Amino acid sequence: MLNFDLVIQLFLQLTVILATCRIVTILGRRYLAQTDVVCEMIAGVMLGPSLLGLIAPDFQQWLFPKLPIITAVGLKIPNPSMSILYAISQIGLVIYMFLIGLEFNTKLLKHHIKSASLLSAAGIITPFILGAIASFWLYHNGNFFQPKVTPWSAALYLGASMTITAFPMLARILYERGLAQTRFGTLALGAASVDDGVAWCLLAIVLASVKNSLSIAILAIGGGICYLLFAIFLGQPLLRAFTHMTKRDAGVNRQTLTLMLIILMFCAWFTDVTGIYAIFGAFVLGAVTPRQEFAQQIRQHTEFLTTSFLLPIFFVFSGLNTQIGLVNTPNLWGITLLIIAIAILGKGIACMLAAKLAGENWRESATIGALMNARGLMELIILNIGLEQGIITPTLFTIMVIMAVITTLMASPMIAFLLHGTSYDKSPLKQIL
């Protein structure tokens, strides 16, 4: 394909993606009480083989070609149009995670570190154990893992997948309802960030096992620790220069914004190279970036384009790998229901009880459980990595995506019901979920 042909196809792909996401979002918010992130997840699945590919398979394959290109001499090469979509989706994901980091209340978390640790432990240990147990049964009773994957690697991967929390969506819900700065909102954010950090370390160990290279795990875990320490003790003081630049220029100008984006892209590159992935680097950078006027203006400059244009591309790209038609027997649907039950029990119920033990009332404990139970965006990321790296089969990928969608769909209505009539509803940031 010529560059000109790729651009023509890209423009049409983006048109369909944005239009579909917008329509589904409007309907989902109005009739299903869902957030934009959840609606975009559904739109992504709809544009994949599960719906569009079922209704118009030729058009779906032409618009989002997964099959390789066959050259005149019979050589098969990957279709570059999907690689372009993937690259754009990663840029949106990185900027979005940086914005989520800007919202993270590190000061409030320090005052509740014990409660957050208890909640985090419950959100890691219980789902990991249940997921690992389920993996051993799946490994010996179906085609769910690739042949090169060992039973222990399968257990680590599925355990990590169950541990994941929909951190960006969790943060978004808390922000939209004005709860991000509250005690229990900070507990949920803190615990979710730790849970996901542990899950990425487990994923690094799985990749090291699959590729038979201990250096991958060492590089990922060691690189992640070094990056975190550097960001906290050296990066945070250095980034205060942005506060002075903002005051000096009476706002964030083009040069300041460009410099911030350069640093963000470098952090994303470094954490990608080490194996803990760009989203971790972006979130940590956002968490240590100066707040107040600088952070507010950075959000104003980047948030709208990122959430309205770039991020939906990631959801659609994930949906293109989801084939619900692969779950086509009563046995597979039974396994899907079992996975959903394990996910709810291991994450939602366990975190609710841990929050109650930490001193929250039952209403707030149940809200935390509902928030932590949602998998959303982060689950799609770890599932895509597992599929791309040859750990799981498309069948298990689809089952896990169904679990992620259902647990995420449950979150917003449950939270709206639990918080209905409380003082939190008076927040000026409240929006209909």
C-alpha positions in Angstrom: 0.0 0.0 0.0 1.2 3.5 -0.8 1.3 6.2 1.8 -1.5 8.0 0.1 -3.7 4.8 0.2 -2.9 4.4 3.9 -3.9 7.9 4.7 -7.2 7.6 2.8 -8.0 4.4 4.7 -7.0 5.9 8.0 -9.3 8.9 7.6 -12.3 6.6 7.0 -11.3 4.3 9.9 -11.2 7.3 12.2 -14.5 8.6 10.9 -16.2 5.3 11.7 -14.5 4.9 15.0 -15.4 8.4 16.3 -18.9 8.3 15.0 -19.7 4.9 16.5 -18.1 5.8 19.9 -20.1 9.0 20.0 -23.4 7.4 19.1 -22.9 4.5 21.6 -21.8 7.0 24.3 -24.9 9.2 23.9 -27.2 6.2 24.1 -25.2 4.5 26.9 -25.2 7.6 29.1 -28.8 8.3 28.6 -30.4 4.8 28.9 -27.8 2.6 30.6 -26.2 5.1 33.1 -22.7 4.4 31.8 -19.6 6.5 31.6 -17.9 7.4 28.3 -15.1 4.9 28.9 -17.6 1.9 29.3 -19.5 3.0 26.2 -16.3 3.2 24.1 -15.4 -0.3 25.2 -18.8 -1.5 23.9 -18.3 0.4 20.7 -14.9 -1.2 20.2 -16.4 -4.7 20.5 -19.3 -3.7 18.1 -16.8 -2.6 15.4 -14.9 -5.9 15.6 -15.8 -9.3 14.3 -18.3 -9.9 17.1 -21.0 -7.6 15.5 -19.8 -5.7 12.4 -17.8 -8.7 11.2 -21.0 -10.8 11.7 -23.3 -8.4 9.8 -20.9 -7.3 7.1 -17.7 -9.4 7.2 -16.3 -8.2 3.9 -16.7 -4.6 4.8 -15.3 -5.1 8.3 -12.2 -6.9 6.9 -11.8 -4.2 4.3 -12.1 -1.3 6.8 -10.0 -3.0 9.5 -7.9 -5.5 7.7 -6.3 -8.1 10.0 -5.2 -10.4 7.2 -1.7 -9.8 5.8 -1.0 -8.3 2.4 0.1 -10.6 -0.4 2.6 -9.0 -2.7 3.0 -9.6 -6.4 5.6 -12.2 -5.7 3.5 -14.0 -3.2 5.2 -12.6 -0.1 3.0 -12.0 3.0 3.6 -8.8 4.9 1.6 -7.4 7.9 -1.1 -4.9 6.9 0.4 -1.5 7.9 -3.0 0.3 8.5 -3.6 -1.6 11.7 -0.1 -0.8 12.9 -0.8 2.9 12.4 -4.1 2.6 14.4 -2.2 0.7 17.2 0.5 3.4 17.4 -2.1 6.2 17.6 -4.0 4.4 20.3 -0.9 4.0 22.4 -0.2 7.8 22.2 -3.7 8.5 23.5 -3.3 5.9 26.2 -0.1 7.5 27.4 -1.4 11.0 27.6 -4.6 9.8 29.3 -2.7 7.9 32.0 -0.5 11.1 32.5 -3.7 13.1 33.1 -5.0 10.4 35.6 -1.7 10.8 37.4 -2.3 14.5 37.7 -5.5 13.8 39.5 -3.9 11.4 42.0 -3.9 12.8 45.6 -0.6 11.7 47.0 -0.8 13.9 50.1 -4.2 12.4 51.2 -2.9 8.9 50.5 0.0 9.4 53.0 -2.5 9.9 55.8 -4.3 6.7 55.1 -1.4 4.4 54.0 -2.4 1.6 56.3 -6.0 1.4 55.1 -4.9 1.6 51.5 -2.4 -1.2 52.1 -5.0 -3.4 53.6 -7.4 -2.7 50.7 -4.6 -3.3 48.2 -3.6 -6.6 49.7 -7.2 -7.8 49.6 -7.4 -6.7 45.9 -4.2 -8.6 45.1 -4.1 -11.8 47.1 -7.7 -13.0 46.8 -8.2 -12.6 43.0 -4.7 -13.8 42.3 -5.2 -17.1 44.2 -8.7 -17.7 42.6 -7.4 -16.8 39.2 -4.3 -19.1 39.6 -6.5 -22.0 40.7 -8.9 -21.5 37.7 -5.9 -21.4 35.3 -4.7 -24.9 36.3 -8.2 -26.3 35.4 -8.3 -24.3 32.2 -4.8 -25.4 31.2 -5.7 -29.1 31.3 -9.3 -28.8 30.0 -9.3 -26.9 26.8 -7.5 -24.7 24.3 -7.0 -21.6 26.4 -3.2 -21.1 26.6 -0.6 -21.4 23.8 1.4 -24.7 23.8 4.7 -22.9 24.8 3.1 -21.6 28.1 3.8 -23.7 31.2 1.1 -24.3 33.8 2.9 -22.0 36.3 3.2 -19.2 33.7 -0.5 -19.6 32.9 -1.3 -19.3 36.6 0.7 -16.1 37.0 -0.9 -14.6 33.9 -4.5 -15.4 34.8 -3.8 -14.3 38.4 -2.4 -11.0 37.2 -5.4 -10.6 34.9 -7.8 -11.1 37.8 -5.8 -8.6 39.9 -6.1 -5.8 37.4 -8.4 -2.9 38.3 -9.9 -0.4 35.8 -7.7 2.3 37.2 -8.4 5.0 34.6 -12.2 4.4 34.7 -12.1 4.3 38.5 -10.4 7.6 38.6 -12.8 9.0 36.0 -15.9 8.0 37.9 -14.5 9.5 41.1 -13.6 12.7 39.3 -17.0 13.0 37.6 -18.8 12.6 40.9 -16.4 14.9 42.8 -15.0 12.1 45.0 -11.4 12.1 43.9 -10.3 14.2 46.9 -12.3 12.3 49.5 -11.0 9.7 52.0 -12.6 6.6 50.4 -11.9 7.9 46.9 -8.2 8.3 47.7 -8.2 4.8 49.3 -9.6 3.3 46.1 -7.2 5.1 43.8 -4.2 4.2 46.0 -5.1 0.6 46.2 -5.9 0.3 42.5 -2.5 1.8 41.6 -0.7 -0.6 43.8 -2.7 -3.6 42.5 -2.0 -2.7 38.9 1.7 -2.1 39.6 1.9 -5.7 41.1 0.0 -7.0 38.1 2.5 -5.5 35.6 5.4 -7.0 37.6 3.7 -10.4 37.4 3.2 -10.0 33.7 6.9 -9.3 33.3 7.7 -12.6 35.1 5.2 -14.4 32.8 6.9 -12.9 29.7 10.3 -13.8 31.0 9.1 -17.4 31.5 7.5 -17.7 28.1 10.6 -16.3 26.4 12.9 -18.3 28.7 14.8 -15.2 29.7 15.2 -14.2 33.3 16.7 -10.8 32.2 13.2 -9.7 31.1 11.8 -9.9 34.6 14.9 -8.4 36.2 14.9 -5.5 33.7 11.2 -4.8 34.2 11.1 -5.0 38.0 14.5 -3.4 38.5 13.8 -0.7 35.9 10.4 0.0 37.4 11.8 0.5 40.9 14.6 2.7 39.6 12.2 4.8 37.6 9.9 5.2 40.6 12.7 6.2 42.9 14.1 8.7 40.4 10.7 10.2 39.7 10.0 10.7 43.5 13.4 11.9 44.7 14.9 13.6 41.7 12.2 14.1 39.1 9.7 15.7 41.5 12.0 18.6 42.6 13.2 19.2 39.0 9.6 19.3 37.7 8.9 22.2 40.1 10.5 24.4 37.5 7.3 24.1 35.5 5.5 26.0 38.3 8.0 28.9 38.0 7.7 28.9 34.2 3.9 29.0 34.4 4.1 32.0 36.8 6.7 33.7 34.7 4.7 33.4 31.5 1.3 34.0 33.1 0.2 30.5 32.0 1.3 27.5 30.1 2.5 28.5 26.7 3.5 26.4 23.7 7.1 26.0 24.7 6.2 24.8 28.2 3.6 22.3 26.9 6.0 21.0 24.3 8.7 20.5 26.9 6.2 18.6 29.1 5.2 16.4 26.2 8.9 15.6 25.4 9.4 14.5 29.0 6.2 12.4 28.9 7.2 10.7 25.6 10.7 9.9 27.0 9.2 8.4 30.2 6.8 6.3 28.1 9.7 5.1 25.9 11.9 4.2 28.9 9.2 2.2 30.8 8.2 0.5 27.5 11.9 -0.5 26.9 12.3 -1.9 30.4 9.1 -4.0 30.0 6.7 -2.4 32.5 4.9 -0.5 29.7 4.4 3.1 28.9 1.2 3.6 30.9 3.2 3.1 34.2 5.7 5.7 33.2 3.0 8.1 32.2 1.0 7.7 35.4 4.0 8.1 37.7 5.1 11.2 35.8 1.6 12.7 36.3 1.6 11.8 40.0 4.9 13.7 40.6 4.1 16.7 38.4 3.4 20.0 40.1 -0.3 20.7 40.8 -2.3 23.9 41.0 -2.3 26.3 38.0 0.2 24.3 35.9 -1.6 21.0 36.2 -5.0 22.7 35.6 -3.8 24.3 32.3 -2.1 21.1 31.1 -5.4 19.3 31.5 -7.2 22.1 29.6 -4.7 21.9 26.7 -4.7 18.1 26.4 -7.7 16.4 28.0 -10.4 17.2 25.4 -8.5 16.0 22.4 -7.2 12.9 24.2 -10.5 11.6 25.6 -12.6 12.6 22.5 -10.2 11.6 19.7 -7.2 9.5 20.7 -8.5 7.2 23.5 -11.5 5.8 21.6 -9.1 4.4 19.1 -7.6 2.1 21.7 -11.0 0.6 22.6 -11.8 -0.1 19.0 -8.4 -1.7 18.4 -9.0 -4.0 21.4 -12.5 -4.8 20.1 -11.1 -5.9 16.8 -9.4 -8.8 18.6 -12.6 -9.8 20.4 -14.6 -12.6 18.7 -17.6 -13.5 20.9 -18.5 -16.1 18.3 -15.6 -18.2 19.6 -17.6 -18.8 22.8 -20.0 -21.1 21.0 -20.8 -24.0 23.3 -22.6 -24.4 26.7 -19.3 -25.5 28.2 -17.5 -22.3 27.1 -20.4 -20.1 28.3 -20.3 -22.0 31.6 -16.5 -21.2 31.9 -17.3 -17.6 31.1 -19.9 -17.4 33.9 -17.4 -19.1 36.3 -14.7 -16.5 35.4 -17.1 -13.7 36.0 -18.1 -15.1 39.4 -14.5 -15.6 40.4 -13.7 -12.0 39.3 -16.6 -10.5 41.4 -15.8 -12.7 44.4 -12.1 -12.2 44.3 -12.1 -8.5 43.7 -15.4 -6.8 44.5 -16.4 -8.8 47.6 -12.9 -9.1 49.0 -12.2 -5.3 48.7 -15.6 -4.4 50.2 -14.8 -6.5 53.3 -11.3 -5.0 53.5 -12.7 -1.5 53.3 -15.1 -2.3 56.1 -12.3 -3.7 58.1 -10.3 -0.5 57.5 -13.1 1.6 59.1 -15.4 2.6 56.2 -19.1 2.3 56.6 -21.0 -0.3 54.6 -22.2 2.1 51.9 -18.7 3.4 51.2 -17.2 -0.1 51.5 -19.7 -1.4 48.9 -18.8 1.6 46.7 -15.1 0.8 46.9 -15.8 -2.9 46.2 -17.8 -1.8 43.0 -15.0 0.5 41.9 -12.3 -2.1 42.5 -14.3 -4.8 40.8 -14.4 -3.0 37.4 -11.6 -4.1 35.0 -12.2 -1.9 32.0 -9.3 -0.3 30.2 -6.4 -1.9 32.1 -7.8 -5.4 31.6 -8.0 -4.8 27.9 -4.3 -3.7 27.9 -3.1 -6.8 29.7 -5.3 -9.1 27.5 -3.9 -7.5 24.4 -0.4 -8.0 25.6 -1.1 -11.7 26.4 -2.6 -12.3 23.0 0.2 -10.5 21.1 2.9 -12.2 23.1 1.5 -15.7 22.4 0.3 -16.5 26.0 -3.4 -16.9 25.6 -5.6 -18.1 22.7 -8.3 -15.9 21.1 -10.9 -18.0 22.9 -9.6 -17.1 26.4 -9.1 -13.6 25.2 -12.7 -13.3 24.3 -13.9 -14.9 27.6 -11.8 -12.4 29.6 -13.0 -9.5 27.5 -16.6 -10.5 28.3 -15.7 -10.6 32.0 -14.1 -7.2 31.7 -17.1 -5.6 30.0 -19.6 -7.1 32.4 -17.7 -6.2 35.6 -17.2 -2.7 34.2 -20.8 -2.3 33.2 -21.8 -3.2 36.8 -19.8 -0.4 38.3 -21.6 2.8 37.3 -25.2 1.8 38.1 -24.1 0.3 41.4 -22.1 3.4 42.4 -25.0 5.6 41.4 -27.4 3.5 43.5 -25.1 3.3 46.6 -24.3 7.1 46.6 -27.8 8.2 45.8 -29.0 10.7 48.3 -25.6 11.2 50.0 -23.8 14.5 50.5 -21.4 13.6 47.7 -24.2 14.2 45.2 -24.0 17.9 46.0 -20.6 18.2 44.3 -20.4 20.7 41.4 -18.5 18.0 39.4 -21.4 15.6 39.6 -22.5 14.2 36.2 -25.0 11.6 35.3 -23.2 8.2 35.2 
